[in-house]
Amino acid sequence: MGSQTAKRLRENSEKILDRWEKRAKAEIKAATNQDTLLLRNELPEQLLHIANALTTTIARTDIRVRWDLNEAHRLGKLHGQTRAGQASYTIDQLIFEYHILRQVICDVMEEKIALSDIEREIITCTIEQSVNDAATEFSTAHSKIQQELIHTLAHDLRGPVTAAKIIAQQLQRKLINEEEIAKRITKNMDRLDLMIQDLLDVGRLKAGERLSLEFKECDLDTIVIQTIKDLNFIYNNRFKYISSGDCVGLWSAKGLKRLIENLAINAIKYGSADTDITITLDNSSDEIILSVHNEGSSIPLEDQEALFDRFRRPYYTEEKTGWGLGLTIVQAMARAHNGSVEVESLEGEGTTFSVKFPKSPAFNNIQHTQYSTQSSLLM
């Protein structure tokens, strides 16, 4: 009977995953806005592993048993590590994902034929093994993140402070003119301020607190122009702007300024040096698209989903300074405006981050002036 149950589990895998995803998005805040591929993660492999455990036709040798145990460890650790890097996931939510999975598997499998006690025990024990390993890895990964954050915090905050000190010393010696002094001080203090804001905001979101954004009727085109003007003063006119014209709506000017700044600094940091960065505002179609394009090396497809996770950066960017928070803030600000953010990166064509906002009456006619972005914005 076990081999037949395993067969039915394999045949119903997609149904189980669909039902699990629907429940997870409805019952777990951190899963609400997750992409299907990222949310399911290694769950298809998890189902296959459970099916193998149910298969009585496979010889249960010591080697096989050890392999099954190692596979359960691997899958659980992988899931825990991935969830640790995703914004706003907690260990309770991670564990609850597995409880939902166990319930969904049993519900789907018993729609036609009841599971035996031993089959239920195999499913439960396999999932419990995975959830234990996932929780352990989640805690370990969070501890590592905290240590890395402390190290990066000390390194990054010292940067602009040290630069300001050097500028003051040069001023004493009258080695630079006043305009250059103002430019350098502004650049370093803006870097410091933005890093602190990002760190505080992500901390609030992680804790389930709110970020208040004031929405007023204003022109997005004007917000972009003013932000680029400030950026060009600091970064030697690296930014070019292409606009389709006025874009009046209900916007959080402060929030969108931070969104643009984070995308711009990201382009400076990871794009080719001394090449133009193009910011485009397209208001000509059914949606409003704000994009930032930089030349340089492409981002591998498998790394693109992780770009918006807290403290997560691909291995080849580890020598760059920064906390990996900027794009998380970008995503939060986009969602606060009922929008979304996407990335397209191709070899030889550079990288483009596009923030898409709706142009619907339901969005433009919001009556309130205060919108609180909760932790669900990053879930």
C-alpha positions as CSV (number, residue, x, y, z in Angstrom):
1,M,0.0,0.0,0.0
2,G,2.9,2.3,0.7
3,S,4.1,2.3,-2.9
4,Q,0.6,3.2,-4.1
5,T,0.4,6.0,-1.6
6,A,3.8,7.3,-2.7
7,K,2.5,7.2,-6.3
8,R,-0.6,9.1,-5.4
9,L,1.5,11.7,-3.6
10,R,3.7,12.2,-6.6
11,E,0.6,12.5,-8.9
12,N,-1.0,15.1,-6.5
13,S,2.2,17.1,-5.9
14,E,1.0,20.1,-7.9
15,K,-2.4,20.1,-6.2
16,I,-0.7,20.0,-2.8
17,L,1.6,22.8,-3.7
18,D,-1.2,25.0,-5.0
19,R,-3.3,24.4,-2.0
20,W,-0.4,25.0,0.4
21,E,0.6,28.2,-1.4
22,K,-3.0,29.5,-1.2
23,R,-3.2,28.8,2.5
24,A,0.3,30.1,3.2
25,K,-0.5,33.4,1.5
26,A,-3.8,33.7,3.5
27,E,-2.5,32.7,6.9
28,I,1.2,33.7,7.0
29,K,1.9,37.5,6.7
30,A,5.4,37.0,5.4
31,A,4.2,34.9,2.5
32,T,1.5,37.3,1.4
33,N,3.4,39.0,-1.5
34,Q,6.0,36.3,-2.2
35,D,6.6,35.1,-5.7
36,T,5.5,31.5,-6.3
37,L,8.9,30.2,-7.2
38,L,10.6,31.8,-4.2
39,L,7.8,30.9,-1.8
40,R,7.7,27.2,-2.8
41,N,11.5,27.0,-2.7
42,E,12.5,23.4,-2.1
43,L,9.0,22.1,-1.3
44,P,8.7,20.1,-4.6
45,E,11.8,18.2,-3.4
46,Q,10.3,17.9,0.0
47,L,7.3,16.2,-1.4
48,L,9.5,13.8,-3.5
49,H,11.4,13.0,-0.3
50,I,8.2,12.1,1.6
51,A,7.1,10.0,-1.4
52,N,10.4,8.1,-1.3
53,A,9.9,7.6,2.5
54,L,6.5,6.1,1.8
55,T,7.7,3.7,-0.9
56,T,8.0,0.2,0.7
57,T,9.4,-1.2,-2.6
58,I,12.7,0.5,-1.9
59,A,15.1,-1.6,0.1
60,R,15.4,0.1,3.5
61,T,19.1,-0.7,3.9
62,D,21.3,1.2,6.4
63,I,22.8,3.2,3.6
64,R,19.3,4.1,2.3
65,V,18.2,5.1,5.7
66,R,21.3,7.3,6.2
67,W,20.7,8.8,2.8
68,D,17.1,9.6,3.6
69,L,18.1,11.3,6.9
70,N,20.8,13.3,5.1
71,E,18.3,14.4,2.5
72,A,15.9,15.5,5.2
73,H,18.7,17.5,6.8
74,R,19.7,19.1,3.5
75,L,16.1,20.1,2.6
76,G,15.3,21.5,6.0
77,K,18.6,23.5,6.2
78,L,18.0,24.9,2.8
79,H,14.5,26.0,3.6
80,G,15.6,27.6,6.9
81,Q,18.5,29.4,5.3
82,T,16.4,30.8,2.6
83,R,13.7,32.0,4.9
84,A,16.3,33.7,7.2
85,G,17.3,35.9,4.4
86,Q,13.7,36.9,3.4
87,A,12.2,40.0,4.8
88,S,9.9,39.8,7.8
89,Y,10.0,36.0,8.2
90,T,10.0,34.8,11.8
91,I,10.8,31.4,13.2
92,D,7.2,31.0,14.2
93,Q,6.1,31.6,10.6
94,L,8.7,29.2,9.3
95,I,7.4,26.4,11.6
96,F,3.8,27.2,10.7
97,E,4.6,26.7,7.0
98,Y,5.5,23.1,7.8
99,H,2.3,22.6,9.9
100,I,0.2,23.8,7.0
101,L,2.2,21.5,4.6
102,R,1.5,18.5,6.8
103,Q,-2.2,19.3,7.0
104,V,-2.5,19.9,3.3
105,I,-0.7,16.6,2.4
106,C,-3.0,14.6,4.6
107,D,-6.1,16.4,3.4
108,V,-5.3,15.9,-0.3
109,M,-4.2,12.3,0.2
110,E,-7.3,11.3,2.1
111,E,-9.8,12.8,-0.3
112,K,-10.3,9.3,-1.8
113,I,-8.4,6.9,0.4
114,A,-7.6,7.1,4.1
115,L,-4.0,7.0,5.1
116,S,-2.9,4.3,7.4
117,D,-1.5,5.1,10.8
118,I,2.1,4.2,9.7
119,E,1.7,6.4,6.6
120,R,0.6,9.3,8.7
121,E,3.5,8.8,11.1
122,I,6.0,8.7,8.2
123,I,4.6,12.0,6.8
124,T,4.6,13.6,10.2
125,C,8.1,12.4,11.2
126,T,9.6,13.4,7.9
127,I,8.2,16.9,8.2
128,E,9.1,17.2,11.9
129,Q,12.7,16.3,11.0
130,S,12.7,19.0,8.3
131,V,11.1,21.7,10.5
132,N,13.7,21.0,13.3
133,D,16.6,21.4,10.8
134,A,15.0,24.4,9.2
135,A,14.4,26.1,12.6
136,T,18.0,25.4,13.7
137,E,19.4,26.8,10.4
138,F,17.1,29.8,10.6
139,S,18.5,30.7,14.0
140,T,22.1,30.1,12.9
141,A,21.6,32.2,9.8
142,H,20.1,35.0,11.8
143,S,23.0,35.0,14.3
144,K,25.4,35.1,11.4
145,I,23.4,38.0,9.8
146,Q,23.6,39.9,13.1
147,Q,27.4,39.4,13.3
148,E,27.8,40.5,9.7
149,L,25.6,43.5,10.3
150,I,27.7,44.7,13.3
151,H,30.9,44.3,11.2
152,T,29.3,46.1,8.2
153,L,27.7,48.7,10.4
154,A,31.1,49.7,11.9
155,H,32.8,49.7,8.5
156,D,30.1,51.7,6.6
157,L,29.4,54.3,9.3
158,R,33.1,55.0,9.7
159,G,33.3,55.7,5.9
160,P,31.5,59.0,5.8
161,V,32.6,60.0,9.3
162,T,36.3,59.5,8.3
163,A,35.7,61.4,5.0
164,A,34.1,64.3,6.9
165,K,37.1,64.4,9.2
166,I,39.6,64.5,6.3
167,I,37.6,67.3,4.7
168,A,37.8,69.3,7.9
169,Q,41.6,68.7,8.0
170,Q,41.9,69.9,4.4
171,L,39.8,72.9,5.2
172,Q,42.1,73.8,8.0
173,R,45.0,73.6,5.6
174,K,43.0,75.4,2.9
175,L,43.6,72.7,0.4
176,I,40.2,72.7,-1.2
177,N,37.7,75.4,-2.1
178,E,34.4,76.1,-0.5
179,E,32.3,74.5,-3.3
180,E,34.2,71.3,-3.1
181,I,33.9,71.3,0.7
182,A,30.2,71.6,0.5
183,K,29.9,68.9,-2.1
184,R,31.9,66.4,-0.2
185,I,30.3,67.1,3.1
186,T,26.8,66.8,1.5
187,K,27.7,63.5,-0.2
188,N,29.0,61.9,3.0
189,M,26.3,63.1,5.3
190,D,23.6,62.1,2.8
191,R,25.2,58.6,2.7
192,L,25.2,58.4,6.4
193,D,21.6,59.6,6.7
194,L,20.3,57.2,4.1
195,M,22.1,54.2,5.7
196,I,20.7,55.1,9.1
197,Q,17.1,55.6,7.7
198,D,17.2,52.3,5.9
199,L,18.5,50.4,9.0
200,L,15.9,52.0,11.3
201,D,13.0,51.4,8.8
202,V,13.8,47.8,8.1
203,G,14.2,47.2,11.8
204,R,10.7,48.7,12.4
205,L,9.2,46.6,9.6
206,K,10.8,43.5,11.0
207,A,9.3,44.3,14.4
208,G,5.9,44.7,12.9
209,E,5.8,48.4,13.5
210,R,4.6,51.0,11.0
211,L,6.3,53.5,8.7
212,S,4.1,56.6,8.1
213,L,4.1,58.1,4.7
214,E,2.3,61.3,4.0
215,F,0.4,61.2,0.6
216,K,-0.4,64.5,-1.1
217,E,-1.3,65.5,-4.6
218,C,1.9,66.4,-6.3
219,D,3.9,65.8,-9.6
220,L,6.0,62.7,-9.7
221,D,8.0,64.3,-12.5
222,T,8.9,67.2,-10.2
223,I,10.0,64.8,-7.5
224,V,12.3,62.9,-9.9
225,I,13.8,66.2,-11.3
226,Q,14.5,67.5,-7.8
227,T,16.0,64.2,-6.6
228,I,18.2,63.9,-9.7
229,K,19.4,67.5,-9.3
230,D,20.7,66.6,-5.8
231,L,22.2,63.4,-7.0
232,N,24.0,65.1,-9.9
233,F,25.5,67.6,-7.5
234,I,27.0,64.8,-5.4
235,Y,27.9,62.4,-8.2
236,N,29.3,64.6,-10.9
237,N,26.3,64.7,-13.3
238,R,26.2,60.9,-13.8
239,F,22.4,60.9,-14.0
240,K,20.4,61.5,-17.2
241,Y,16.6,61.9,-17.1
242,I,14.1,61.0,-19.8
243,S,10.5,62.0,-19.0
244,S,7.1,61.8,-20.8
245,G,5.9,64.9,-18.9
246,D,3.8,65.8,-15.9
247,C,2.6,62.9,-13.7
248,V,0.3,64.4,-11.1
249,G,-1.2,62.0,-8.5
250,L,-1.3,61.1,-4.9
251,W,2.3,60.5,-3.9
252,S,4.5,60.4,-0.9
253,A,7.3,62.8,-2.1
254,K,9.6,61.8,0.8
255,G,9.1,58.1,0.2
256,L,9.6,58.3,-3.5
257,K,12.7,60.4,-3.1
258,R,14.2,57.6,-1.0
259,L,13.1,55.0,-3.5
260,I,14.9,56.9,-6.3
261,E,18.0,57.6,-4.1
262,N,18.4,53.9,-3.3
263,L,18.0,52.8,-6.9
264,A,20.5,55.5,-8.0
265,I,23.1,54.6,-5.4
266,N,22.7,51.0,-6.2
267,A,23.4,51.8,-9.9
268,I,26.4,53.8,-8.9
269,K,27.8,51.0,-6.6
270,Y,27.3,48.1,-9.0
271,G,27.3,49.7,-12.5
272,S,30.3,50.5,-14.6
273,A,32.3,53.4,-13.4
274,D,32.1,56.7,-15.3
275,T,29.1,55.7,-17.4
276,D,25.8,57.5,-17.5
277,I,22.9,56.2,-15.4
278,T,19.5,56.8,-17.1
279,I,16.4,57.5,-15.1
280,T,13.2,57.3,-17.1
281,L,9.6,58.2,-16.2
282,D,7.0,56.8,-18.7
283,N,3.5,58.0,-18.2
284,S,2.3,57.2,-21.7
285,S,0.6,53.8,-21.2
286,D,-1.9,52.2,-18.8
287,E,0.6,52.3,-15.9
288,I,3.4,54.6,-14.7
289,I,6.9,53.2,-15.0
290,L,9.9,54.7,-13.3
291,S,13.1,53.0,-14.3
292,V,16.8,53.3,-13.5
293,H,19.3,51.8,-16.0
294,N,23.0,51.3,-15.5
295,E,25.7,49.7,-17.7
296,G,27.9,46.9,-16.4
297,S,27.9,43.3,-15.6
298,S,24.6,41.5,-15.6
299,I,22.9,39.9,-12.6
300,P,22.4,36.1,-12.9
301,L,18.8,35.1,-13.1
302,E,19.1,32.9,-10.0
303,D,20.3,35.9,-8.0
304,Q,17.6,38.3,-9.0
305,E,14.9,37.2,-6.6
306,A,17.2,37.5,-3.6
307,L,18.0,41.1,-4.4
308,F,15.0,42.4,-2.5
309,D,15.7,40.3,0.7
310,R,17.2,41.9,3.8
311,F,20.9,41.6,4.0
312,R,21.1,39.3,1.0
313,R,23.6,40.0,-1.7
314,P,25.1,37.8,-4.4
315,Y,28.6,36.5,-3.5
316,Y,30.3,38.5,-6.3
317,T,29.2,41.8,-4.6
318,E,30.6,41.0,-1.2
319,E,33.5,43.4,-1.6
320,K,31.1,46.2,-2.0
321,T,30.1,48.2,1.1
322,G,26.4,48.3,2.1
323,W,23.9,46.4,4.2
324,G,21.7,44.9,1.4
325,L,18.8,47.0,2.6
326,G,18.4,49.5,-0.2
327,L,16.3,47.4,-2.5
328,T,14.2,46.1,0.4
329,I,13.3,49.7,1.1
330,V,12.6,50.3,-2.7
331,Q,10.2,47.3,-2.7
332,A,8.4,48.6,0.4
333,M,8.0,52.1,-1.0
334,A,6.7,50.7,-4.3
335,R,4.1,48.5,-2.5
336,A,3.1,51.5,-0.4
337,H,2.0,53.1,-3.6
338,N,0.2,50.0,-4.8
339,G,3.1,49.4,-7.2
340,S,5.7,46.7,-7.8
341,V,9.4,46.6,-8.7
342,E,11.1,44.4,-11.3
343,V,14.6,43.9,-12.5
344,E,15.9,43.0,-16.0
345,S,19.6,42.3,-16.4
346,L,21.2,41.0,-19.6
347,E,24.8,40.5,-20.5
348,G,26.0,43.4,-22.7
349,E,22.8,45.4,-22.0
350,G,23.2,46.4,-18.4
351,T,20.6,46.3,-15.6
352,T,17.3,48.1,-15.3
353,F,15.1,48.3,-12.2
354,S,11.6,49.3,-13.1
355,V,9.0,50.5,-10.6
356,K,5.4,50.2,-11.9
357,F,2.6,52.2,-10.4
358,P,-1.1,51.9,-11.3
359,K,-2.9,54.7,-13.1
360,S,-6.3,53.6,-11.9
361,P,-8.9,55.9,-10.4
362,A,-9.0,53.8,-7.3
363,F,-5.3,54.7,-6.7
364,N,-5.4,58.4,-7.7
365,N,-8.6,59.1,-5.7
366,I,-7.3,58.0,-2.3
367,Q,-8.9,60.4,0.1
368,H,-6.6,60.0,3.2
369,T,-3.3,61.7,3.5
370,Q,-1.7,59.2,5.9
371,Y,-0.7,55.7,4.8
372,S,1.0,53.3,7.2
373,T,3.2,50.7,5.6
374,Q,3.2,47.7,7.8
375,S,5.5,44.7,7.9
376,S,3.3,43.0,5.4
377,L,4.7,45.3,2.7
378,L,7.9,43.3,2.9
379,M,6.3,39.9,3.2
